[in-house]
Amino acid sequence: MIEKDAYCTDILIQSAAVNAAVNAFNKDLIANHIRSCVVRDIQEGHDEVIDELVATLQKLMK
């Protein structure tokens, strides 16, 4: 769009749509991660997975 000299507002709207799609993907991915990997690791006594999850969530929320 930039190379085609599209209107800046149109580019911003497309960028926001991409951002929203990535955020929706991340929400699904983190939910699946918690339901599978995190639960499994906690059940196996690997409680450090909680710290890893917290660190990951903090990175995602920046």
Secondary structure, DSSP 4 states (H G I P E B T S, - for coil): -TTTT--HHHHHHHHHHHHHHHHHHHHHHHHHHIIIIIHHHHHTT-THHHHHHHHHHHHHT-
